């Protein structure tokens, strides 16, 4: 009787399932393989987002997306409810044979997948029966060999060569070949905050080969962690001839890769597939696709986070990527690790992508994204053979930091509704100026001996980037106000933008500025005496010849600003005399000449022998000249020489170039000595301590008769005494003495 009742129960179950399959339009054929309901031997569900001919469950697009119109949502919900109602109660599964149980499991998997895809429409479903059945329908772990030992770190040694556990903490002691996949966890209405069914597997340098194509299936309550303490461990589907296999599928659960390699070798397959509300963290190890037409990571749902490790794909298909996110994926976050792709690095048409670190190398575009954000403090480095971004219509990618080596910034998917990228910061090998935000500063920076780059960001960021620029570097500010501080000499700074640019407190205008670091020597203050000038405290840079009033070297002054004039001896009085016939003047004081001293100035004419001698001496120095014989005479009428410097002023004849004057002392020994001249209001002043013949000349070479006789011109004689030239020449003399002192002090300082 019991057997008969069981048979009747079995028949009723099969009839219920058959009715459900008949009623539901587009139902999923029961699979022959554990945990699958796909297209092998059956038909694909309408609205499936996966590629034609895929292996595994169909995945329907959420209602309202471009793959599933919103007006079909209620019909799909009714169909799903009918399939749920057709399922057997938990107690009715008792006594089912293995084939029936596997068929029931496949139907449940398909229903759960379609609930995930239905999104908001799933809220109206009554899933109590489905949840109760899932609780009772938990798969048994593959435990063909009982583990024999627990090591010091708490890992149980696993010695089987053809099976793996589904929960616990294990370390492989040898390689394993699986004929089927390992299911971690079970279905539930929602994913728990912490997985309730977990497996931690240390590959320990060994290889797990999935002969059927898939190694692990992580359900909603499951949590799988892969480690590799010895290095070189691998999970692979090498040797599988079928295509489109998924090596590790996270179907609503949690997955963490800390070590080892996930390797997909099947064409069109995926090394890591995320579905439902799953979470995945890659902190180490490698996820790799080595076949054509395949992604390394496919995020069909849930969130993906990469903190370290590597994700690689060698496919050359332009529609594939190292990390591919479908429209139902929640988020992609990359903070570390390496992404390598022969085509696109990261693809996400709708899913937001945040990149704060890591390295991305792509043969084509680094990002084919609509909503990618690279924050200011991002350390990501990007190298791509194509543009940094391949944008969709309406794209709004934002870049605040990172380093980018690419031939272009943006390549647009369509020109009808072009998407773009806005750049607020970062470093680039190609000009990003077409995409730089107006509020950001930008500059090109060519470090000596290296290729140039473009730097975008805040003024402080750019100043920090170029602060260590070596000699021979060039900085061109393209946009914004920037205040630079550069230690090295010989760095060229150009301001081609509209902002204010300063370098070491010096403003850069239209002309380039080359940096110079002053090596200034402090000159101590010196008080003036009655006979000697003093000076203020100041700093002098012999490299550039500039004077500064303070140690900060920010306030430049002239040499004359440093001089404190001599106070003069008590009782000393000025002596001034002007020769009425020639207009020649004498400026002195009683320290150099006695009171009552005057001068006698006699013009020397061309007819005189002394004029001819002077002409011969000056033929290569003067284009024309006037010659005077000047004698200093005391009050007693005796010819004298001064006891100190005196100032002689000689009127400049009309027609002489006042910027090319020189005075020559014509000695009795037929020599000529040139004096520096200070011209002021038509008078040429010299300082001398000797009186004899003096020629006032215009510099040049003589031609023809040469000079101009003293009585042939009309000199300007002036009317009143003017002490300006006296002060001018005394200051000049003091300045010359100060320069000599500065250079001497600098040499002494360097010698120390």
Residue pairs with C-beta under 8 A, 6 or more apart in sequence:
6 95
9 92
9 95
10 95
10 96
10 97
10 100
12 92
13 88
13 92
13 93
13 96
13 100
14 100
16 86
16 87
16 88
17 30
17 86
17 87
17 88
17 103
17 104
17 107
19 86
20 27
20 82
20 83
20 85
20 86
20 87
20 107
21 27
21 29
23 82
23 86
24 79
24 82
24 83
24 86
25 79
26 43
26 45
26 46
26 79
27 83
28 37
28 42
28 45
28 57
28 58
28 106
28 107
28 110
29 37
29 41
29 42
29 43
30 37
30 42
30 102
30 103
30 106
30 107
31 37
31 38
31 40
31 41
31 42
31 102
31 103
31 106
32 41
32 102
33 40
33 102
33 180
33 212
34 102
34 105
34 180
34 181
35 105
35 106
35 109
35 181
35 183
35 217
36 55
36 56
36 57
36 106
36 109
37 56
37 57
37 58
37 106
37 107
37 109
37 110
38 44
38 54
38 55
38 56
38 57
38 58
39 52
39 53
39 54
39 55
39 58
40 55
44 52
44 54
44 58
45 58
45 60
45 110
45 114
47 60
47 61
47 67
47 68
47 72
47 76
47 117
48 54
48 58
48 59
48 60
49 59
49 60
49 61
49 67
49 117
49 300
49 326
49 327
49 328
50 56
50 58
50 59
50 300
51 244
51 268
53 243
53 244
53 268
54 244
54 268
55 213
55 242
55 243
55 244
55 245
55 246
56 214
56 246
56 249
56 273
57 109
57 110
57 113
57 275
58 110
58 113
58 114
59 113
59 116
59 117
59 275
59 300
59 301
60 68
60 76
60 113
60 114
60 117
60 118
61 67
61 68
61 117
61 327
61 328
62 68
62 117
62 118
62 119
62 120
62 327
62 328
63 69
63 70
63 72
63 73
63 76
63 118
63 119
63 120
63 121
64 70
64 73
64 119
65 327
65 328
66 327
67 327
68 76
68 117
73 118
73 120
73 121
74 121
76 114
76 118
76 121
77 118
77 121
77 122
77 124
77 125
80 111
80 114
80 115
80 118
80 122
80 125
81 125
81 126
83 107
83 111
84 111
84 125
84 126
84 127
84 129
84 130
85 129
87 104
87 107
87 108
87 129
87 130
87 133
88 104
88 133
89 129
89 132
89 133
90 132
90 133
90 135
90 136
90 137
93 101
93 104
93 133
93 136
93 137
96 104
101 137
104 137
105 137
105 139
108 130
108 133
108 134
108 137
108 187
109 187
109 251
111 130
112 130
112 187
112 251
112 252
112 276
113 251
113 275
113 276
115 122
115 125
115 127
116 122
116 252
116 275
116 276
116 277
116 301
116 328
117 328
118 125
119 328
127 189
131 188
131 189
134 186
134 187
134 188
135 186
135 188
137 186
137 187
138 186
139 166
139 183
139 186
141 165
141 166
141 167
141 182
142 163
142 164
142 165
142 166
142 180
142 182
143 163
143 165
144 160
144 162
144 163
145 158
145 159
145 160
145 163
147 156
147 157
147 158
147 159
147 165
147 170
148 157
148 159
149 156
149 157
150 156
150 157
151 157
151 171
154 169
155 169
155 170
155 171
155 200
155 202
156 168
156 169
156 170
156 171
157 170
157 171
157 173
158 164
158 165
158 170
158 171
158 172
158 173
158 176
159 173
159 174
160 176
161 174
161 175
161 176
161 177
162 176
162 177
162 178
162 179
163 176
163 178
164 170
164 176
164 178
164 182
164 201
164 208
165 182
165 199
165 201
166 182
166 183
166 184
166 197
166 199
167 184
167 197
167 198
167 199
168 199
168 200
169 199
169 200
170 199
170 200
170 201
170 202
171 201
171 202
171 204
171 229
172 201
172 202
172 203
172 204
172 206
172 208
172 233
173 204
173 206
174 206
175 206
175 207
175 208
175 209
176 206
176 207
176 208
176 209
177 208
177 209
177 211
178 208
178 209
178 210
178 211
178 212
178 215
179 211
179 212
180 212
181 210
181 212
181 214
181 215
181 216
181 217
182 199
182 215
182 216
182 217
183 216
183 217
183 218
183 219
183 222
184 197
184 198
184 199
184 216
184 217
184 218
184 219
184 222
184 223
184 224
184 253
185 195
185 196
185 197
185 218
185 219
185 220
185 221
185 222
185 223
185 253
186 197
186 219
186 220
186 221
186 222
187 219
187 220
187 221
187 252
188 219
188 220
188 221
190 220
190 277
191 220
191 221
191 252
191 253
191 254
191 276
191 277
191 278
191 279
192 221
194 223
195 221
195 222
195 223
195 253
195 254
196 221
197 219
197 221
197 222
197 223
198 222
198 223
198 224
198 225
199 222
199 223
199 224
199 225
200 225
200 227
201 224
201 225
201 226
201 227
202 227
202 228
202 229
202 233
203 226
203 227
203 228
203 230
203 233
203 234
203 235
203 259
203 260
204 228
204 229
204 230
204 233
205 228
205 229
205 230
205 231
205 232
205 233
206 233
207 233
207 234
207 235
207 236
208 215
208 234
208 235
208 236
209 236
209 237
209 238
209 239
210 235
210 236
210 237
210 240
210 245
210 247
211 237
211 239
211 240
212 240
212 245
213 237
213 240
213 242
213 245
213 246
213 247
213 266
213 269
214 237
214 245
214 246
214 247
214 248
214 249
215 235
215 237
215 247
215 248
216 224
216 235
216 247
216 248
216 249
217 249
217 251
218 224
218 248
218 249
218 250
218 251
218 252
218 253
218 254
218 255
218 278
219 251
219 252
219 253
220 251
220 252
220 253
220 276
220 277
221 253
222 253
222 254
223 253
223 254
223 255
223 256
224 248
224 250
224 253
224 254
224 255
224 256
225 255
225 256
225 257
225 258
226 235
226 256
226 257
226 258
226 259
226 260
226 262
226 285
227 258
227 259
227 260
228 258
228 259
228 260
228 285
229 259
231 259
233 259
233 260
233 261
234 260
234 261
234 262
234 263
235 247
235 248
235 260
235 261
235 262
235 263
236 247
236 261
236 262
236 263
236 264
236 265
237 245
237 247
237 263
237 264
237 265
237 266
237 269
238 263
238 265
239 265
240 265
240 266
242 266
243 266
243 267
243 268
243 269
244 266
244 267
244 268
244 269
245 264
245 266
245 269
246 264
246 269
246 270
246 273
246 298
247 262
247 263
247 264
247 269
247 270
247 271
247 272
248 255
248 262
248 271
248 272
248 273
249 273
249 275
250 272
250 273
250 274
250 275
250 278
250 279
250 280
250 302
251 275
251 276
251 278
252 275
252 276
252 277
252 278
252 302
253 278
254 278
254 279
254 280
255 272
255 274
255 278
255 279
255 280
255 281
256 280
256 281
256 282
256 283
257 272
257 280
257 281
257 282
257 283
257 284
257 285
257 287
257 309
258 283
258 284
258 285
259 284
259 285
260 285
260 286
261 285
261 286
261 287
261 288
262 271
262 272
262 285
262 286
262 287
262 288
263 271
263 288
263 289
263 290
264 270
264 271
264 288
264 289
264 290
264 291
264 294
264 296
265 290
265 291
266 291
266 294
267 291
267 292
267 293
267 294
268 291
268 292
268 293
268 294
269 289
269 291
269 294
270 289
270 294
270 295
270 296
270 297
270 298
271 287
271 288
271 289
271 296
271 297
272 280
272 287
272 296
272 297
272 298
273 298
273 300
274 280
274 297
274 298
274 299
274 300
274 301
274 302
274 304
274 329
275 300
275 301
275 302
276 301
276 302
277 301
277 302
277 330
278 301
278 302
278 303
279 302
279 303
279 305
280 299
280 302
280 303
280 304
280 305
281 305
281 306
281 307
282 304
282 305
282 306
282 307
282 308
282 309
282 311
282 337
283 307
283 308
283 309
284 308
284 309
285 309
285 310
286 309
286 310
286 311
286 312
287 296
287 297
287 309
287 310
287 311
287 312
288 296
288 310
288 311
288 312
288 313
289 295
289 296
289 312
289 313
289 314
289 315
290 314
291 314
291 315
292 315
292 316
292 317
293 315
293 317
293 320
294 313
294 315
294 320
295 313
295 315
295 320
295 321
295 322
295 323
295 324
296 311
296 312
296 313
296 322
296 323
296 341
297 304
297 311
297 322
297 323
297 324
298 324
298 326
299 323
299 324
299 325
299 326
299 329
299 332
299 351
300 326
300 328
300 329
301 326
301 328
301 329
301 330
302 329
302 330
303 329
303 330
303 331
303 332
303 333
304 323
304 325
304 329
304 331
304 332
304 333
305 333
305 334
305 335
306 323
306 333
306 334
306 335
306 336
306 337
306 339
306 358
307 335
307 336
307 337
308 336
308 337
309 337
309 338
310 337
310 338
310 339
310 340
311 322
311 323
311 337
311 338
311 339
311 340
312 322
312 338
312 339
312 340
312 341
313 320
313 321
313 322
313 340
313 341
313 342
313 343
314 342
315 342
315 343
316 342
316 343
316 363
317 343
318 343
318 344
318 364
320 343
320 344
320 347
321 341
321 343
321 344
321 345
321 346
321 347
321 368
322 339
322 340
322 341
322 344
322 345
322 346
322 362
323 332
323 339
323 345
323 346
323 347
324 347
324 348
325 332
325 346
325 347
325 348
325 349
325 350
325 351
325 353
326 351
327 349
327 350
327 351
329 348
329 350
329 351
330 351
331 351
331 352
331 353
331 354
332 346
332 348
332 351
332 352
332 353
332 354
333 353
333 354
333 356
334 346
334 353
334 354
334 355
334 356
334 357
334 358
334 360
334 380
335 355
335 356
335 357
335 358
336 357
336 358
337 358
337 359
338 358
338 359
338 360
338 361
339 345
339 346
339 358
339 359
339 360
339 361
339 362
340 361
340 362
341 361
341 362
341 363
341 364
342 363
342 364
343 362
343 363
343 364
344 362
344 364
344 365
344 366
344 367
344 368
344 390
345 360
345 361
345 362
345 365
345 366
345 367
345 382
345 384
346 353
346 355
346 360
346 366
346 367
346 368
346 369
346 372
347 368
347 369
348 368
348 369
348 370
348 371
348 372
349 368
349 369
349 370
349 392
350 370
350 371
351 371
352 371
352 372
352 373
353 367
353 369
353 371
353 372
353 373
354 372
354 373
354 374
354 375
355 372
355 373
355 374
355 378
355 380
355 402
356 374
356 375
356 377
356 378
356 379
356 380
357 378
357 379
357 380
358 379
358 380
358 381
359 380
359 381
359 382
359 383
360 366
360 367
360 380
360 381
360 382
360 383
360 384
361 382
361 383
361 384
362 382
362 383
362 384
362 385
362 386
363 384
363 385
363 386
364 384
364 385
364 386
364 390
365 384
365 386
365 387
365 388
365 389
365 390
365 411
366 382
366 383
366 384
366 388
366 389
366 404
366 406
367 388
367 389
367 390
367 397
368 389
368 390
368 391
368 392
368 413
369 389
369 391
369 392
369 395
369 397
370 391
370 392
370 394
370 395
370 396
370 397
370 419
371 395
371 396
371 397
372 389
372 397
372 398
373 397
373 398
373 400
374 380
374 398
374 399
374 400
374 401
374 402
374 426
375 400
375 401
376 400
376 401
376 424
376 425
376 457
377 401
378 400
378 401
378 402
379 401
379 402
380 401
380 402
380 403
381 402
381 403
381 404
381 405
382 388
382 402
382 403
382 404
382 405
382 406
383 405
383 406
384 405
384 406
385 406
385 407
386 406
386 407
386 408
386 411
387 406
387 407
387 408
387 409
387 410
387 411
388 404
388 406
388 408
388 409
388 410
388 421
389 395
389 397
389 409
389 410
389 411
389 421
390 411
390 412
390 413
391 397
391 410
391 411
391 412
391 413
391 418
391 419
391 420
391 421
392 413
392 414
392 419
393 413
393 414
393 416
393 417
393 418
393 419
394 417
394 419
395 419
395 420
395 421
396 419
396 420
396 422
397 419
397 420
397 421
397 422
398 421
398 422
398 424
399 421
399 422
399 423
399 424
399 425
399 426
400 424
400 425
400 426
400 457
401 425
401 426
401 457
402 426
402 427
403 426
403 427
404 426
404 427
404 428
404 429
405 429
406 428
406 429
406 430
407 430
408 430
409 421
409 423
409 428
409 430
409 432
409 434
409 435
410 420
410 421
410 435
412 418
412 419
412 420
413 419
420 435
421 435
422 435
422 437
423 432
423 435
423 436
423 437
423 440
423 456
424 436
424 437
424 439
424 440
424 456
424 457
425 440
425 456
425 457
425 458
425 461
426 432
426 456
426 457
427 453
427 454
427 455
427 456
427 465
428 453
428 454
428 456
429 451
429 453
429 454
430 454
431 444
431 454
432 442
432 454
432 456
433 442
433 454
433 478
433 479
436 442
436 456
436 479
440 456
440 457
440 458
440 479
440 480
441 456
441 457
441 458
441 459
441 461
441 462
441 477
441 479
441 480
441 481
441 482
441 499
442 454
442 455
442 456
442 462
442 477
442 478
442 479
442 480
442 497
443 454
443 455
443 462
443 466
443 475
443 476
443 477
443 478
443 479
443 482
444 452
444 453
444 454
444 455
444 474
444 475
444 476
444 478
445 452
445 453
445 454
445 455
445 465
445 466
445 469
445 473
445 474
445 475
446 452
446 453
446 473
446 474
446 475
447 469
447 470
447 473
448 469
448 470
448 471
448 472
448 473
449 472
452 474
454 478
455 461
455 462
455 465
455 466
456 462
457 465
459 480
459 481
459 482
459 483
462 480
462 482
463 482
463 483
463 484
463 485
466 473
466 475
466 484
466 486
467 484
467 485
467 486
467 487
468 487
468 488
469 475
469 486
469 488
469 491
470 488
470 491
471 488
471 489
471 490
471 491
472 490
472 491
473 488
473 491
473 492
474 491
474 492
474 493
474 494
475 484
475 491
475 492
475 493
475 494
476 493
476 494
476 495
476 496
477 493
477 494
477 495
477 496
477 497
477 499
477 501
477 508
478 496
478 497
479 497
479 498
479 499
480 497
480 499
481 499
481 500
481 501
482 499
482 501
482 502
483 501
483 502
484 493
484 501
484 502
484 503
484 504
485 503
485 504
486 493
486 503
486 504
486 515
487 517
488 515
488 517
489 515
489 516
489 517
490 514
490 515
490 516
491 514
491 515
492 512
492 513
492 514
492 515
493 501
493 503
493 508
493 512
493 513
493 514
493 515
494 508
494 512
495 501
495 508
495 509
495 510
500 507
501 507
501 508
502 508
503 513
503 515
504 515
504 517
505 554
506 513
516 543
516 544
518 539
518 541
518 543
518 544
518 546
518 548
518 553
519 541
519 542
519 543
520 539
520 540
520 541
520 548
520 553
521 539
521 540
521 541
521 542
521 742
521 745
521 746
521 749
522 537
522 538
522 539
522 551
523 535
523 537
523 538
523 539
523 540
523 562
523 741
523 742
523 745
524 537
525 534
525 535
525 536
525 537
526 534
526 535
526 564
527 534
527 564
528 534
528 564
528 565
528 566
528 567
529 566
529 567
530 566
530 567
530 568
530 569
530 570
530 572
531 566
531 568
531 569
531 591
532 566
533 563
533 564
533 565
533 566
533 734
533 737
533 738
534 563
534 564
534 566
535 562
535 563
535 564
535 738
536 549
536 561
536 562
536 564
538 547
538 548
538 549
538 557
538 562
539 547
539 548
539 549
539 550
539 551
539 553
540 546
540 547
540 548
540 742
540 746
541 548
541 553
542 742
542 743
542 746
546 556
547 556
547 557
547 558
547 559
547 561
547 562
548 554
548 555
548 556
548 557
549 555
549 557
549 561
559 735
559 738
559 739
560 731
560 735
562 738
563 731
563 734
563 735
563 738
565 730
565 731
565 734
566 734
568 589
569 591
571 590
572 589
572 590
572 591
573 589
573 590
573 595
574 587
574 588
574 589
574 723
575 586
575 587
575 588
575 589
575 590
575 592
575 593
575 595
575 597
576 585
576 586
576 587
576 588
576 721
576 723
577 585
577 586
577 597
577 598
577 599
578 584
578 585
578 586
578 717
578 718
578 721
579 585
579 598
579 599
579 600
579 601
580 717
581 601
582 601
582 603
582 628
582 651
582 710
582 715
582 717
583 651
583 715
583 716
583 717
583 718
584 599
584 601
584 628
584 630
584 648
584 649
584 650
584 651
585 647
585 648
585 649
585 683
585 718
585 721
586 593
586 597
586 598
586 599
586 632
586 646
586 647
586 648
586 649
587 646
587 647
587 648
587 649
587 685
587 721
587 723
587 725
587 726
588 597
588 642
588 644
588 645
588 646
588 647
591 643
591 644
592 642
592 643
592 644
592 645
592 646
593 632
593 634
593 640
593 642
593 643
593 646
594 634
594 635
595 635
596 634
596 635
597 632
597 633
597 634
597 635
597 640
598 632
598 633
599 630
599 631
599 632
599 633
599 648
599 691
600 630
600 631
600 633
601 628
601 629
601 630
601 631
602 628
602 629
602 630
602 631
603 626
603 627
603 628
603 709
603 710
603 711
604 610
604 611
604 614
604 627
604 628
604 629
604 693
604 710
605 611
605 709
605 710
605 711
606 612
606 705
606 707
606 709
610 627
610 629
610 666
610 693
611 627
611 707
611 709
613 666
613 670
614 625
614 627
614 664
614 666
614 672
614 693
614 695
614 707
615 625
615 702
615 706
615 707
617 664
617 666
617 670
617 671
617 672
618 625
618 664
618 672
618 695
618 697
618 702
618 707
619 701
619 702
619 706
620 701
621 662
621 664
621 672
621 674
621 697
621 699
621 701
622 662
622 664
622 695
622 697
622 698
622 699
622 700
622 701
622 702
622 707
623 697
623 698
623 699
623 700
623 701
623 702
623 703
624 656
624 697
624 698
624 700
624 702
624 706
624 707
624 708
625 664
625 695
625 696
625 697
625 698
625 707
625 708
626 650
626 653
626 695
626 696
626 697
626 707
626 708
626 709
626 710
626 713
626 715
627 666
627 693
627 694
627 695
627 707
627 710
628 650
628 693
628 694
628 695
628 696
628 710
629 692
629 693
630 648
630 691
630 692
630 693
630 694
631 639
631 691
632 639
632 640
632 641
632 642
632 646
632 691
633 639
633 640
634 640
639 691
641 689
641 690
641 691
642 688
642 689
642 690
642 691
644 689
645 687
645 688
645 689
645 733
646 687
646 688
646 689
647 685
647 686
647 687
647 725
647 726
647 729
648 685
648 686
648 687
648 688
648 694
649 683
649 684
649 685
649 725
650 663
650 683
650 684
650 685
650 686
650 694
650 696
650 715
651 682
651 683
651 684
651 715
651 716
651 717
651 718
652 658
652 661
652 679
652 682
652 683
652 684
652 696
652 715
652 716
653 696
653 708
653 713
653 714
653 715
654 713
654 714
655 713
656 696
656 698
657 698
658 679
658 682
660 698
660 699
660 700
661 677
661 679
661 684
661 696
661 697
661 698
661 699
662 674
662 675
662 677
662 696
662 697
662 698
662 699
663 674
663 675
663 677
663 684
663 686
663 694
663 695
663 696
663 697
664 672
664 673
664 674
664 675
664 694
664 695
664 697
665 672
665 673
665 675
665 688
665 690
665 692
665 693
665 694
666 672
666 692
666 693
666 694
666 695
667 673
667 692
668 692
672 695
675 686
675 687
675 688
676 686
677 684
677 685
677 686
678 684
678 685
678 686
678 725
678 728
678 729
678 732
679 685
680 722
680 724
680 725
680 728
681 718
681 722
682 716
682 718
683 716
683 718
683 725
684 696
685 725
685 726
685 728
685 729
686 694
686 729
687 729
687 733
